[in-house]
Structure formats: C-alpha cells, structure tokens
Amino acid sequence: MHPSVRQWLERSRRHAPLPKRTVLELARTIQCWQQHPAGPAQAPRAIQQRGLRARDRLVRHNLALVGFTWRKQHSGLSPEDAATADALQEAALNLLRAAEKFDPTRGYRFSTYASFWIRRGLLRFCQRDRRCIAFPREQAALVLKAEQLSEERMRCNGIGPSLSWLAAQLSTRKQPIAPAQLEALIRSWNHTQTCSIEAFAF
C-alpha cells in the first residue's frame, strides 16, 4: 500500500462512529445553519459557528466510511497508487457536502445518504483524472444523465433508483431503453473509467 494511502486511512479511523441520537442532533444544528432564511453565509455568526462545528464533527466521525466504500466498491483505484489518496480526499469533500445537505426529518440514516455522495466523489475522480478509453458521446451523455437522476432521487428519497425506473425516465419514443441495455452501458462506461458499476446507487 502506498504510504499516502495508508496515512489517509489511518487518520480516517481515529474517530469512532457516533450514536444515532448524536448524529441527529448534529444534523439538526447543521440544517438550522444551512436553511437559515438569509442563507448560510448570511446567518448570524453564532449559528454559523455552531453549524460549522457540528458539520466538522459529523464528517470527522464518518471519515472511515470513505475508506470502507473505496475498499468495497472501487477496486480500480489501487492501494499502491498515490493518486488513490487524492481520490479519497475528494470523496471526503463529498462527505462534507452530504453533511450540509442531509435532512434528518426524512427518516433514513446519515451513513446511507453519505455513502451515495462518497461513491459519487470517487466516480467523478475516476472520470476526470484517470486514463479513459474513448466512449461514444451520445452514450456517455445517457450514462451521465442516469447519474444525475440517481443523485436527485437519492436526495429526495434517501435511496437510489432501480434500473427499471432509470430506464423508463431515459426512454423516448424514438429511443426506448431497456433496463438490461442501460446496465450494459453503465458497465461499459465504468470499465472505461476504471470504476465499478456500484458507483451508481441502484
């Protein structure tokens, strides 16, 4: 394992997961800041400071989730590659975004919501920074649209959509798309990006 990757993973495990009650309390504090009528940047200083402290604590105690997601779903990012530490850092930034956007009133766990954002960060790193094989533009647009729909569904419902739902949303009269066809496209796309199909939250 590359030293930078090992160091990142060791740091991420320094803080144990928080009890569910604490997570909800932190999430409510963050939401109070993020949804302030004047906007988070214009909220009173005390609310901003409480929100920032709560966000940073929530992220700090969930950093291990980044390493867990990488090991489980992104074998294309080698532990021997120094760039993997950069991918983990980008995923951690998405974890921060998840902490800011999480709605504790919807009933799903923060770790479920955060996992989607972490996978998205790893996938985006692969798309932008890893060597890619040429992929037809129209097919790439279709896969990226599926990713966008998956994100919107996750944000609204707390869980990702099924392949059948995605295929129905992407189909047109001129170009119907079967779930199996969409799955094959995503597999092909993720192969060119050195990531796994599990980057999509089906």
Buried (B, 14 or more C-beta within 10 A) or exposed (E): EBEBBEEBBEEBEEBEEBEEEBBBBBBBBBBBBBEBEEEBEEBEEEBBEBBBBBBBBBBBBBBBBBBBBBEEBBEBBBBEBEBBBBBBBBBBBBBBBBBBBBBBEEEBBBBBBBBBBBBBBBBBBBBEEBEBEEBEEEEBEBBEEBBEBBBEBBBEEBBBBEBEBBBBBBBEEEEEBEBEBBBEBBEBBBBBBBBBBBBBBB
